[in-house]
Amino acid sequence: MRIRYLISFLLTTGIGFSQVSIKQTGGCIGCFSEPQSMLLFREAYTEPGRVYGDLNLVTPNETLIVPHLPNWVGQYASPLPAISPAGDRVAWSLKFPINSAGELCELMQPDCDLHFPQKYRSVIGVYSVRDKTWKQYGNFYHVGSAAFSPDGKKIVFKDEADSDRQKLLILDLETGQMTPIPGSNSVIWIAQLSWSPDGKFLAGSVHEHGYGQIVLIDVATGAMRTIAEGSNPSWSPKGDWIAYAFYVQCMIIHPDGTGARSVLEKERKWMNYTLDAPIVWSPEGDRLLLNQRRIYGSHTRVITVDLATGHAIKNSKDGEVVSGWVPYSGK
């Protein structure tokens, strides 16, 4: 009965739903491509104790697998990876076991038990797509999600000493210097960071009481301003909108806190799924890629929402999570 009602509803309302072709390459399950674009995918779920799944860079012509580093380990869900605006670098939090002296374990080091390590340390890993090499920065208790600056020269990330001591750091990729954002130790929980196109502000979700709050953070002063209730903010390429999750809804709002609306209002059937981070903008700012997960179950899917029409298209089901979308020239 429910299925017949749904079919009847779709036919009578004319709501669009289609399945685009899915390009599956190697271990990148459900990965798809976009014209003149590079998409970053990561594994949807990682079991405790497993090594993180591969990161995949998908262009219209090929799928590139970002390699693991020796001794790289994973526990629980990993922080979100980020792709640079030019698509030439990927940043991710990398976790390694440490030896009795508190040093990161090297391959086959005698005093490191890789099967039952007692302690871990994290670094910011930056992968060069051109050179196919990783660079590691810092030595932290835990590193949260990262975001590239609009010019691709800096990375902001959360340094977590413990649950009560956290701050935001900006890494200069040219010098390797890390600078804290003033007052950022008041940011308790951030699932996703997003830099404004002018480079002056960060959008983040701060967990205080109840559901998260979307805040804007002045990079120079650390001043914070709340604009909405929600999580996982993502700044549009033109800077005129910020997309964010509000329970099962994907919302957009102007940076001044006005104009909030649901992008799925015309197709409310998509709200049977909750949103997983991140929310990904198209390079033109006219579409969103949403990672959705069924509320009661582990089934995942990626959909594209056209902001002008409200039309939604399913790109993949039970596959990888899309984590970035940047222009690609084919060179």
C-alpha positions as CSV (number, residue, x, y, z in Angstrom):
1,M,0.0,0.0,0.0
2,R,2.7,2.4,0.9
3,I,4.7,1.7,-2.3
4,R,1.5,2.2,-4.4
5,Y,0.8,5.5,-2.7
6,L,4.4,6.6,-3.3
7,I,4.3,5.8,-7.0
8,S,0.9,7.5,-7.3
9,F,2.3,10.6,-5.5
10,L,5.3,10.8,-7.8
11,L,3.1,10.5,-11.0
12,T,0.5,13.0,-9.9
13,T,2.9,15.7,-8.6
14,G,5.5,15.3,-11.4
15,I,8.4,15.2,-8.9
16,G,11.6,14.4,-10.7
17,F,13.6,11.4,-9.7
18,S,16.3,9.7,-11.8
19,Q,19.3,7.5,-11.4
20,V,22.4,8.9,-13.2
21,S,25.0,6.5,-14.5
22,I,27.5,5.4,-11.8
23,K,31.1,5.0,-12.8
24,Q,32.6,2.3,-10.5
25,T,36.3,2.0,-10.7
26,G,38.4,-0.3,-8.5
27,G,37.3,-0.1,-4.9
28,C,35.5,3.2,-5.2
29,I,32.0,1.9,-4.8
30,G,29.3,4.1,-6.3
31,C,31.7,6.8,-7.3
32,F,30.5,9.1,-10.1
33,S,32.0,12.0,-12.1
34,E,30.9,15.4,-13.2
35,P,31.9,17.3,-16.4
36,Q,35.1,19.4,-16.0
37,S,35.2,18.5,-12.3
38,M,37.2,16.6,-9.8
39,L,35.3,14.9,-6.9
40,L,36.8,13.7,-3.7
41,F,35.3,10.5,-2.2
42,R,35.9,8.7,1.1
43,E,34.6,5.5,2.7
44,A,31.2,5.9,4.2
45,Y,31.9,4.0,7.4
46,T,35.0,2.5,9.0
47,E,34.8,-0.2,11.6
48,P,36.7,0.3,14.9
49,G,40.3,-0.8,14.5
50,R,40.3,-0.8,10.7
51,V,42.6,1.2,8.6
52,Y,40.8,4.1,7.0
53,G,39.4,3.3,3.5
54,D,41.0,4.9,0.5
55,L,40.4,8.4,-0.6
56,N,39.5,8.6,-4.3
57,L,39.8,11.5,-6.7
58,V,37.4,11.1,-9.6
59,T,37.6,13.0,-12.8
60,P,35.6,12.4,-16.0
61,N,38.6,10.4,-17.3
62,E,40.0,8.4,-14.4
63,T,39.9,7.6,-10.7
64,L,43.0,8.3,-8.6
65,I,43.5,6.4,-5.3
66,V,45.3,8.4,-2.6
67,P,47.7,5.9,-1.1
68,H,48.1,5.0,2.6
69,L,51.1,5.7,4.7
70,P,52.9,3.0,6.6
71,N,51.5,2.4,10.1
72,W,48.5,4.7,9.4
73,V,45.6,3.4,11.5
74,G,42.0,4.2,12.1
75,Q,39.5,4.0,14.9
76,Y,35.8,4.9,14.6
77,A,34.7,7.6,12.1
78,S,37.6,9.7,10.7
79,P,37.5,13.5,10.5
80,L,36.6,14.9,7.1
81,P,39.2,15.2,4.4
82,A,39.4,18.4,2.3
83,I,40.5,19.1,-1.3
84,S,42.2,22.4,-2.3
85,P,40.4,24.8,-4.6
86,A,42.8,23.9,-7.4
87,G,42.4,20.2,-6.8
88,D,46.2,19.8,-6.4
89,R,46.2,18.8,-2.7
90,V,44.2,16.8,-0.2
91,A,44.3,17.4,3.5
92,W,43.3,14.8,6.1
93,S,43.9,13.9,9.7
94,L,46.2,11.0,10.0
95,K,46.5,8.8,13.1
96,F,49.6,6.8,14.0
97,P,50.6,4.6,17.0
98,I,53.4,6.0,19.2
99,N,56.2,4.2,21.0
100,S,57.1,4.3,24.7
101,A,58.9,7.6,24.2
102,G,55.9,9.3,22.7
103,E,57.3,9.3,19.2
104,L,55.4,8.4,16.0
105,C,56.1,4.8,15.1
106,E,58.3,4.1,12.1
107,L,57.8,1.0,10.0
108,M,58.8,-2.2,11.8
109,Q,60.0,-0.3,14.9
110,P,60.7,-2.9,17.7
111,D,59.0,-1.1,20.6
112,C,55.7,-0.4,18.7
113,D,53.0,-3.1,18.9
114,L,51.0,-2.3,15.8
115,H,48.3,-4.9,16.7
116,F,47.6,-3.6,20.2
117,P,48.9,-0.1,20.4
118,Q,48.2,1.7,23.7
119,K,48.5,5.3,22.5
120,Y,48.1,7.3,19.3
121,R,49.1,10.7,17.9
122,S,47.7,12.6,15.0
123,V,49.2,14.8,12.3
124,I,47.8,16.9,9.5
125,G,48.6,15.1,6.3
126,V,48.7,16.9,3.0
127,Y,48.8,14.9,-0.2
128,S,50.2,16.3,-3.4
129,V,48.3,15.0,-6.4
130,R,51.1,16.0,-8.8
131,D,54.0,14.5,-6.8
132,K,51.9,11.6,-5.3
133,T,53.5,12.2,-1.9
134,W,52.3,13.0,1.6
135,K,53.7,15.6,3.9
136,Q,53.0,15.5,7.6
137,Y,52.6,18.5,9.9
138,G,52.5,18.6,13.7
139,N,52.2,16.1,16.4
140,F,48.8,16.2,18.2
141,Y,46.6,14.2,20.5
142,H,43.8,14.5,17.9
143,V,43.2,16.5,14.8
144,G,39.7,17.4,13.6
145,S,38.4,18.2,10.2
146,A,40.4,20.5,7.9
147,A,39.5,23.2,5.3
148,F,41.6,24.9,2.7
149,S,41.8,28.7,2.4
150,P,40.3,30.2,-0.9
151,D,43.8,30.6,-2.3
152,G,44.8,27.0,-1.3
153,K,47.9,28.3,0.6
154,K,46.6,27.6,4.2
155,I,44.7,25.0,6.1
156,V,42.5,25.5,9.1
157,F,41.9,22.6,11.5
158,K,40.9,21.8,15.0
159,D,43.6,20.8,17.5
160,E,42.1,18.7,20.3
161,A,44.3,18.3,23.4
162,D,41.3,16.7,25.2
163,S,37.6,17.4,25.5
164,D,38.2,20.6,27.4
165,R,41.2,22.0,25.5
166,Q,40.6,22.6,21.9
167,K,41.6,25.4,19.5
168,L,41.6,26.2,15.8
169,L,45.0,26.4,14.1
170,I,45.9,27.8,10.7
171,L,48.7,26.0,8.9
172,D,50.8,28.0,6.3
173,L,51.7,25.4,3.7
174,E,54.7,27.5,2.4
175,T,56.4,28.0,5.8
176,G,54.9,25.1,7.9
177,Q,54.0,27.6,10.6
178,M,50.9,27.1,12.7
179,T,49.0,30.1,14.1
180,P,46.1,29.8,16.5
181,I,42.9,31.8,15.9
182,P,42.3,34.0,18.9
183,G,39.7,32.8,21.3
184,S,39.1,29.6,19.4
185,N,39.5,27.5,22.6
186,S,35.8,28.3,23.2
187,V,34.9,26.2,20.1
188,I,33.8,22.9,21.7
189,W,32.8,20.7,18.8
190,I,33.1,21.3,15.1
191,A,32.1,18.6,12.5
192,Q,33.0,20.7,9.5
193,L,34.9,23.9,8.9
194,S,34.3,26.1,5.8
195,W,36.2,29.2,4.7
196,S,34.5,32.2,3.2
197,P,35.5,33.0,-0.3
198,D,37.1,36.3,0.8
199,G,39.2,34.5,3.4
200,K,38.0,36.6,6.3
201,F,35.6,34.3,8.1
202,L,35.1,30.6,8.9
203,A,31.8,28.9,9.3
204,G,31.6,26.1,11.9
205,S,29.1,24.3,14.1
206,V,29.5,24.7,17.8
207,H,28.0,22.2,20.2
208,E,26.7,23.8,23.4
209,H,23.3,22.9,24.7
210,G,21.0,20.7,22.6
211,Y,21.5,20.9,18.9
212,G,24.5,22.6,17.3
213,Q,24.8,26.3,16.4
214,I,26.1,27.6,13.1
215,V,28.7,30.3,13.9
216,L,30.8,32.6,11.9
217,I,34.4,33.1,13.2
218,D,36.5,36.2,12.3
219,V,39.8,34.7,11.3
220,A,41.8,37.8,12.5
221,T,40.1,38.4,15.8
222,G,38.3,35.2,16.7
223,A,35.0,37.0,17.3
224,M,32.1,34.6,16.8
225,R,28.5,35.3,15.8
226,T,25.7,32.7,15.7
227,I,23.4,32.8,12.6
228,A,21.4,29.6,12.9
229,E,20.7,26.3,14.7
230,G,22.3,23.3,12.8
231,S,25.5,21.6,11.9
232,N,28.0,20.9,9.1
233,P,28.1,24.4,7.4
234,S,29.5,24.8,3.9
235,W,30.1,28.2,2.3
236,S,29.0,28.7,-1.3
237,P,31.7,29.6,-3.9
238,K,30.2,33.1,-4.4
239,G,29.9,33.7,-0.6
240,D,26.2,34.6,-0.8
241,W,24.9,31.4,1.0
242,I,25.9,29.0,3.7
243,A,24.4,25.5,3.5
244,Y,24.0,23.5,6.7
245,A,22.2,20.5,8.2
246,F,19.1,20.8,10.4
247,Y,18.1,17.3,11.4
248,V,16.8,15.8,8.2
249,Q,16.7,19.0,6.3
250,C,19.4,20.7,4.3
251,M,19.1,24.5,4.8
252,I,20.7,27.5,3.2
253,I,21.1,30.9,4.8
254,H,22.7,34.2,4.0
255,P,25.9,35.0,6.0
256,D,24.0,37.8,7.7
257,G,21.5,35.3,9.1
258,T,18.6,36.1,6.8
259,G,16.7,34.1,4.1
260,A,17.0,30.7,5.7
261,R,15.1,28.0,3.7
262,S,15.1,24.3,3.1
263,V,16.5,23.2,-0.3
264,L,14.3,20.1,-0.2
265,E,11.0,21.8,0.4
266,K,9.7,20.8,-3.0
267,E,10.7,17.2,-2.6
268,R,10.0,16.4,1.0
269,K,10.3,12.6,0.3
270,W,14.1,13.1,0.5
271,M,13.7,13.9,4.2
272,N,13.4,10.2,5.1
273,Y,17.2,10.3,5.3
274,T,19.4,12.3,7.6
275,L,22.3,14.3,6.4
276,D,25.9,13.2,6.9
277,A,28.8,15.6,6.6
278,P,29.9,17.2,4.4
279,I,27.5,19.2,2.3
280,V,29.3,19.9,-1.0
281,W,28.7,22.8,-3.3
282,S,29.3,22.7,-7.1
283,P,32.0,25.1,-8.3
284,E,29.3,27.3,-9.9
285,G,27.3,27.4,-6.6
286,D,24.1,26.3,-8.3
287,R,23.9,22.7,-7.0
288,L,24.5,20.8,-3.8
289,L,25.7,17.2,-3.3
290,L,24.1,15.7,-0.2
291,N,25.3,12.6,1.7
292,Q,22.2,11.0,3.1
293,R,21.8,8.1,5.5
294,R,18.5,6.3,6.3
295,I,17.4,7.3,9.8
296,Y,16.8,3.7,10.9
297,G,19.6,1.8,9.1
298,S,23.0,2.1,7.5
299,H,21.9,2.6,3.9
300,T,23.5,5.7,2.4
301,R,23.1,7.6,-0.8
302,V,24.3,10.7,-2.6
303,I,21.9,13.1,-4.2
304,T,22.3,16.3,-6.3
305,V,19.9,19.2,-5.6
306,D,19.4,22.0,-8.1
307,L,18.9,25.1,-6.1
308,A,17.0,27.0,-8.8
309,T,14.3,24.3,-9.3
310,G,14.5,22.2,-6.2
311,H,14.8,19.1,-8.4
312,A,16.8,16.2,-6.8
313,I,18.6,13.4,-8.6
314,K,20.1,10.3,-7.0
315,N,23.7,9.8,-7.9
316,S,24.6,6.7,-5.9
317,K,23.4,4.2,-3.3
318,D,25.3,2.4,-0.6
319,G,28.6,3.8,-1.9
320,E,31.3,6.2,-0.9
321,V,30.7,9.6,0.7
322,V,31.5,12.6,-1.5
323,S,33.7,15.1,0.3
324,G,34.7,17.7,-2.2
325,W,33.9,19.2,-5.7
326,V,36.4,21.4,-7.6
327,P,36.9,22.5,-11.2
328,Y,39.1,20.2,-13.3
329,S,40.8,21.3,-16.6
330,G,41.9,17.8,-17.6
331,K,45.6,18.7,-17.4
